[in-house]
Every structure is written in structure tokens, then in C-alpha cells.
């Protein structure tokens, strides 16, 4: 089947197509395997999102329906297989993702750009809450990884979970250091100080000085 559209470049499409490289399967089985392998730690699985993704991939010619079956009173299940074009497209994209760093516009980064609009004490309190939540998430993820390893699941299937924990650990360390610097006065400006800095940079810009 010839492709009709561009490959949907979403994490879920990446997961679906790589599962189909292993073997043909139906969407329910895909979702089960993603959860078994901890893919839901790095890929958002909601409601019928897998079915929507499968439909888009089929319409684009990247996967194709292979067979439909029914067990008892359960709804029909369609088994899908990846096409040759789909295999080539997803592996090329996978190589690109592994090679090229991409700016992902995290929401936390956006919040940091404007957190000075809140009172200093409140920022410290909120960041300490975030630290505690990160600590809890790390502990929970590490327990899950250990459980899966103890069950005999190869580390290769858990590598994205390891990465997620490593990123959370790095964020936790950064947040704790930021809180420390805010409390020590190294990372905070009063409203008046910010206005002064703003005027200075405006004057430099008008005067032609490089920022």
C-alpha cells in the first residue's frame, strides 16, 4: 500500500510501529505490552489514543490490517502489521531521534521564565513542594523498575524508564540548588532591581552596545 500522508511523528506512533516490527498485533495487545514494559513512563496513554494512532498510521499506509477475530462476546479485534514503507520510515525517524537533540519546550521551563512575578517566599515554598513530589516520583519509578527487573524483564526493555529517572534526578538536584540560591539571595531581584536592569539593557540596545 502506498503512503498517502506524512508519518505521524508522535511518541505513541513510534511505540506502535516498533511493536509491530516485532510481530503483528492488535491495539489492545500493544497497550498491554507498553504497560508491561514501562513505556507509559515516557509515552502518554489515554483512552482511545492508541486506536486513533493506529487509524492514522493505517490511512497513511504505514501499517495494514492483517486479520480480524472475535473471542466469545468480546468486540472484534483487528491485528495489524507494519508495511515495508512503514518500517523504513520509522527506523529512519528513530535514527534521527537518537542522533539529534531537540528542544522540547517543557512547561516547567516556561514557568521559570516568569516565576519572579510571584513573591519570593511563595516561589521557595512551591519549589520545595516540587522537590518533594520529584523525590516521590523517583522512588516510585525505581521501585517499579526493580520489580520488573526481578520479574526477569531484560534491562533493554526498561532503558527509557532509567532515562526518565535520571532526568528527574537531574531536575531534583537543580531545583534544590535553585531554592538554596534564592534563600541565600544569589538568585532573586526585587521589582525595583528588575526595572533597573531592564532600563540598563534598553539603553545599551539603543546605544548600539552588544548584549
Order of alpha helices (4+ residues) and beta strands (2+ residues): alpha-beta-alpha-alpha-beta-beta-alpha-alpha-alpha-alpha-alpha
